[in-house]
Amino acid sequence: MKNAVAKFEAVALPTEPRAKQIVMIGLAVLAVSVSMYVYFVGKIVFDVVGRRAAESSIKKEISAVSSLESAYLKEMQNLDLADAGRLGLTEAKGALYASRTPATTASLVGTGL
């Protein structure tokens, strides 16, 4: 076992000080590159999972809004003037509208005021 370790050290870590320094720098660069790769791949995976969860949540909310819109439209078909009168609403007499003739001026146009 010690012979195998010694042979590995002889091949991987040369005895010359400059070569040993270059090998150590290379191993450090390799370690940084691998760690950056793992970080970015992990970030991409978590972003994809988060996006899918958000899309699923959006689909559920859109479905809920659609069912509420459908219920609202059904209720609106059942309303009439008698229901509005019971709520205290009356028909407008002499409505007042704002209109813009030229782009810079505004005037009030009334229907009976």
C-alpha positions in Angstrom: 0.0 0.0 0.0 2.8 2.4 0.9 4.5 1.6 -2.5 1.3 2.5 -4.3 1.0 5.8 -2.5 4.7 6.6 -3.1 4.3 5.8 -6.8 1.2 8.0 -7.0 3.0 10.9 -5.2 6.0 10.5 -7.5 3.8 10.8 -10.6 1.2 13.3 -9.4 3.5 15.5 -7.2 6.9 15.9 -8.8 9.8 16.8 -6.4 10.8 19.9 -8.3 9.4 22.9 -6.3 8.2 24.8 -9.4 6.4 21.7 -10.9 4.9 20.9 -7.6 3.5 24.4 -7.3 2.0 24.2 -10.8 0.4 20.9 -10.1 -1.1 22.3 -6.8 -2.5 25.3 -8.7 -3.9 23.1 -11.3 -5.7 21.0 -8.7 -7.0 24.1 -7.1 -8.4 25.4 -10.4 -9.9 22.0 -11.0 -11.5 22.0 -7.5 -13.0 25.5 -8.1 -14.3 24.6 -11.5 -16.0 21.4 -10.3 -17.5 23.3 -7.3 -18.8 26.0 -9.7 -20.2 23.4 -12.0 -22.1 21.7 -9.2 -23.4 25.0 -7.9 -24.7 26.2 -11.3 -26.3 22.8 -12.1 -28.0 22.7 -8.7 -29.2 26.3 -9.2 -30.7 25.5 -12.5 -32.4 22.4 -11.1 -33.9 24.3 -8.2 -35.1 27.1 -10.6 -36.8 24.6 -12.9 -38.5 23.0 -9.9 -39.6 26.4 -8.6 -40.9 27.4 -12.0 -43.0 24.3 -12.3 -44.4 24.8 -8.8 -45.3 28.4 -9.7 -46.9 27.3 -13.0 -49.0 24.7 -11.1 -50.1 27.3 -8.6 -51.0 29.8 -11.4 -53.1 27.1 -13.2 -55.0 26.5 -9.9 -55.7 30.2 -9.4 -56.8 30.7 -13.0 -59.2 27.8 -12.6 -60.6 29.3 -9.4 -61.0 32.7 -11.0 -62.8 31.1 -14.0 -65.3 29.4 -11.7 -65.9 32.6 -9.9 -66.5 34.5 -13.1 -68.9 31.8 -14.3 -70.8 32.0 -11.0 -70.9 35.8 -11.3 -72.3 35.7 -14.8 -75.0 33.3 -13.7 -76.0 35.6 -10.9 -76.0 38.6 -13.2 -78.5 36.9 -15.5 -80.9 36.5 -12.5 -80.9 40.2 -11.6 -83.5 42.6 -12.9 -84.8 46.2 -12.1 -86.9 45.0 -9.2 -83.8 43.6 -7.5 -81.9 46.9 -8.1 -84.9 48.8 -6.6 -84.8 46.7 -3.4 -81.2 47.6 -3.0 -82.0 51.3 -3.2 -80.7 51.9 -6.7 -82.7 54.2 -9.0 -82.5 55.0 -12.7 -80.2 57.9 -13.5 -82.0 61.1 -14.7 -79.8 63.8 -16.3 -76.5 62.0 -16.4 -73.4 64.1 -16.7 -70.6 63.0 -19.0 -67.1 64.4 -19.5 -66.0 64.7 -23.1 -62.8 65.9 -24.7 -63.2 67.8 -28.0 -59.7 69.0 -28.7 -56.8 67.2 -27.1 -56.2 70.1 -24.7 -59.6 71.1 -23.5 -62.3 69.2 -21.6 -66.0 70.1 -21.4 -69.0 68.8 -19.5 -71.9 67.6 -21.5 -75.2 67.1 -19.6 -78.4 65.5 -20.5 -80.8 67.7 -18.8 -78.7 69.7 -16.3 
